[in-house]
Amino acid sequence: MAPSKAAPTHFLCIPLVTAASRPQLVQSLATFRADVSSPLSFGVPEEAIRPVGTLHLTLGVFSFPKNEGLDRAIELLRSLRPREILVSITPPTMPGAKVEQDKTVVAVTTEVAAAADDDKGKPVEATTPQDGAPLTITLRGLESMQPPAKAAVLYSPPVDRLGTLQAFCEKLRAVFREAELMTEESRPLLLHATIMNTIYVKGKDKKQQRKAGGGGGGKKWERLTVDARGILDRYEDHVWMQDVALSSIAICKMGAKKTEVDGVEDEAYEVEAEISF
């Protein structure tokens, strides 16, 4: 039987930080941090803004107490052929595909827009990437996991107008679920890159709550919430990174560690194993 809901120790993900994306993400997050943390703006504690090196798309979580089962998961990951999985996806009848015309798109370099003048108004057809063609990811916009007036987690969704990325990730996740390695989740897969998470703000007090426009309580410690309505409006169409080729799929260990990149402090998750795309 599948693992019970024990404390998660690892997760399967698509890392979003690459040589191509890092400069974009560094600039985007620095601008965001300076803006929302300013007392003249939203007063969000800087600790809530996630470090660049932590950005990823989570596909599922594992619970491997004392690393039991980790070797099996790594072996299964290394057996995957992601390109074959991707080319097996045929729009628009992809499992779990979510078509949102007003949201962002996964940029697929081999997309074919069959939109002649006499076909205006009809659904646009597209092909999946052929061998050798990269699947690229764009992050645009900002959304809240909670009601925006009392938000704790803000994230950017990947552009996925055709549902290609959603279907690809669901197929990857299904492999580990069928092997009974992944923790069961009743919720559908929500692809997202976490931009802000107040769980990382320690020692919150009522003064911090007032600055961020959130709610407080009488408990010794209570998770900070933020009135994010203005933040969401301001960053509704913000592009965090654009057209970055998906480069790897990884199993990472929970708990980001301090690191340094080009002399700048950062954080990153320890990679237990990864495969190239």
C-alpha positions in Angstrom: 0.0 0.0 0.0 1.0 3.6 -0.6 2.9 5.5 2.1 0.7 7.1 4.8 0.8 10.9 5.4 4.0 10.9 7.5 6.3 13.9 7.6 7.6 14.5 4.1 11.4 14.1 3.7 11.9 14.6 0.0 10.1 15.9 -3.1 10.1 15.4 -6.9 10.5 18.6 -8.8 11.5 20.5 -11.8 14.2 23.0 -10.8 13.6 26.5 -12.2 17.1 27.9 -11.5 19.4 27.5 -14.5 22.3 29.5 -15.9 19.8 31.1 -18.3 17.1 31.8 -15.7 19.2 32.9 -12.7 19.8 36.5 -14.0 16.1 36.9 -14.7 15.0 35.6 -11.3 17.7 37.5 -9.4 16.4 40.7 -10.9 12.7 39.9 -10.5 13.0 38.8 -6.9 15.2 41.7 -5.9 12.7 44.2 -7.3 9.8 42.4 -5.6 11.6 42.2 -2.3 12.6 45.9 -2.3 9.0 46.8 -3.2 6.9 44.7 -0.9 9.2 44.9 2.1 9.3 48.7 2.1 7.5 50.3 5.0 6.2 52.8 2.5 4.7 50.0 0.4 3.4 46.7 2.0 5.8 46.2 4.9 6.2 42.4 4.3 9.1 40.9 6.3 12.0 40.2 4.0 12.4 36.7 5.3 9.0 35.8 3.7 10.5 36.3 0.2 12.0 33.1 -1.0 15.6 32.9 -2.1 16.3 32.6 -5.8 17.9 29.1 -5.5 14.8 27.6 -3.9 12.5 28.1 -6.9 11.1 24.9 -8.4 7.9 23.2 -9.5 6.9 20.5 -7.0 5.4 17.4 -8.6 4.9 15.4 -5.4 6.4 14.6 -2.0 7.9 11.5 -0.4 8.3 10.2 3.1 11.4 8.2 3.5 12.2 7.8 7.3 15.9 7.0 7.7 16.1 7.2 3.8 14.2 3.9 3.5 12.8 3.8 0.0 15.0 6.6 -1.3 17.2 4.3 -3.4 14.1 2.9 -5.1 12.9 6.4 -5.9 16.3 7.4 -7.3 16.5 4.2 -9.4 13.0 4.9 -10.8 13.9 8.5 -11.6 17.0 7.4 -13.5 14.9 5.0 -15.5 12.6 7.7 -16.9 12.8 8.9 -20.4 11.2 12.4 -20.1 11.5 13.2 -23.9 9.4 10.1 -24.7 6.8 11.1 -22.1 6.6 14.6 -23.5 6.2 13.6 -27.2 3.4 11.1 -26.1 1.2 14.1 -25.1 -1.2 15.1 -27.8 -3.1 18.4 -27.3 -5.9 19.1 -26.6 -7.0 15.9 -25.0 -4.2 15.7 -22.3 -5.0 14.3 -18.9 -5.5 17.1 -16.4 -5.0 19.8 -19.0 -6.1 23.2 -17.8 -6.8 25.7 -20.6 -6.8 29.3 -19.4 -6.7 31.9 -22.1 -6.0 34.7 -19.6 -3.0 33.0 -18.0 0.5 32.4 -19.2 1.7 29.8 -21.6 4.4 27.1 -21.7 6.5 28.2 -24.6 7.0 25.2 -26.9 9.3 26.1 -29.7 7.6 23.7 -32.1 4.0 24.9 -31.6 2.1 25.3 -34.8 -0.5 28.0 -34.9 -3.2 26.9 -37.3 -5.0 30.2 -37.4 -5.7 31.3 -41.0 -7.8 34.3 -41.6 -10.9 32.2 -42.4 -10.4 30.1 -39.3 -10.5 33.0 -36.7 -12.5 32.1 -33.6 -11.6 28.4 -33.8 -9.4 26.7 -31.3 -5.7 27.0 -32.1 -4.0 23.6 -32.7 -0.5 23.0 -31.6 2.0 20.1 -31.7 4.1 18.8 -28.9 7.9 19.2 -29.1 9.7 16.8 -31.4 13.0 15.2 -30.6 15.6 17.8 -29.8 13.2 20.7 -29.3 13.2 22.2 -25.8 10.2 22.7 -23.6 10.5 26.2 -22.2 8.9 27.7 -19.2 7.6 31.2 -18.5 6.5 32.4 -15.0 4.0 35.2 -15.1 1.6 36.8 -12.6 1.1 36.2 -8.9 -1.6 34.3 -7.0 -2.4 33.4 -3.4 -2.9 30.0 -1.8 -5.3 31.6 0.7 -7.9 34.3 0.6 -5.9 37.4 -0.6 -6.9 39.5 2.4 -5.1 36.9 4.7 -2.4 35.4 2.5 0.5 33.4 3.7 1.8 31.9 0.4 2.0 33.8 -2.9 3.1 32.0 -6.0 3.6 32.4 -9.7 2.0 29.9 -12.1 3.8 28.6 -15.1 2.4 29.6 -18.5 0.5 26.6 -19.7 -2.2 27.6 -22.2 -2.1 24.3 -24.0 -1.8 22.2 -20.9 1.4 20.5 -22.1 3.4 21.1 -19.0 0.5 20.1 -16.7 0.1 16.8 -18.6 3.8 16.1 -18.6 4.1 16.7 -14.9 1.1 14.5 -14.1 2.6 11.7 -16.1 5.9 12.0 -14.2 4.0 12.0 -10.9 1.9 9.0 -11.9 5.1 6.8 -12.4 6.0 7.3 -8.7 2.4 6.9 -7.5 2.0 3.6 -9.3 5.2 2.4 -7.7 3.7 3.4 -4.3 6.6 5.6 -3.5 4.9 9.0 -3.4 2.7 10.3 -0.6 -1.0 10.2 -1.5 -2.5 13.6 -2.3 -6.3 14.1 -2.8 -5.7 17.6 -4.2 -5.0 18.0 -7.9 -1.5 18.9 -8.9 -1.1 22.7 -8.8 2.1 23.7 -10.6 3.5 26.8 -8.9 6.7 28.6 -8.0 6.6 29.9 -4.4 7.6 33.6 -4.3 6.5 34.4 -0.7 5.9 32.2 2.3 5.4 33.6 5.7 6.2 30.3 7.4 9.9 31.5 7.3 9.1 34.6 9.3 10.1 33.7 12.9 9.2 35.5 16.1 6.2 37.4 14.6 4.5 39.9 16.8 1.5 42.1 16.6 3.6 45.0 15.3 4.7 42.9 12.3 1.1 41.9 11.7 -0.1 45.5 11.7 2.7 46.5 9.3 1.8 43.8 6.8 -1.9 44.4 7.2 -2.6 40.8 8.5 -4.4 39.3 11.4 -3.0 38.7 14.9 -3.9 36.5 17.8 -3.2 35.9 21.4 -1.1 32.8 20.8 2.7 32.8 21.5 3.4 32.1 17.8 0.9 32.3 15.0 1.7 32.2 11.3 1.9 35.7 9.8 -0.8 36.6 7.3 -0.6 39.5 4.8 -3.3 41.5 3.1 -2.0 40.8 -0.3 -4.7 42.3 -2.4 -2.6 45.3 -3.5 0.4 43.0 -4.1 -1.6 40.7 -6.4 -2.9 43.6 -8.3 0.5 45.2 -8.8 2.1 41.9 -9.9 -0.8 40.4 -11.9 1.2 40.5 -15.2 4.7 40.5 -13.8 7.1 38.2 -15.7 9.5 36.5 -13.3 11.3 34.5 -16.0 10.7 33.9 -19.7 11.3 31.2 -22.2 13.7 29.2 -20.0 14.4 25.6 -21.2 13.4 22.9 -18.9 16.8 21.2 -18.1 16.3 18.6 -15.4 14.0 16.6 -13.1 15.2 16.0 -9.5 14.5 14.4 -6.2 15.5 16.9 -3.5 15.7 16.8 0.3 13.3 18.9 2.3 14.9 22.0 4.0 16.8 24.5 2.0 20.4 25.1 3.0 22.5 28.2 3.0 24.8 28.6 0.0 26.7 31.2 -2.0 26.5 32.0 -5.7 29.0 34.5 -7.2 29.7 35.9 -3.8 26.0 36.4 -3.0 24.2 34.5 -0.2 21.5 32.2 -1.4 19.7 29.0 -0.4 19.1 25.8 -2.3 17.7 22.3 -1.7 20.1 19.4 -1.6 19.7 17.3 -4.8 19.6 13.6 -4.1 19.4 12.7 -7.8 18.5 14.3 -11.1 18.2 13.5 -14.7 18.7 15.8 -17.7 15.8 16.5 -19.9 
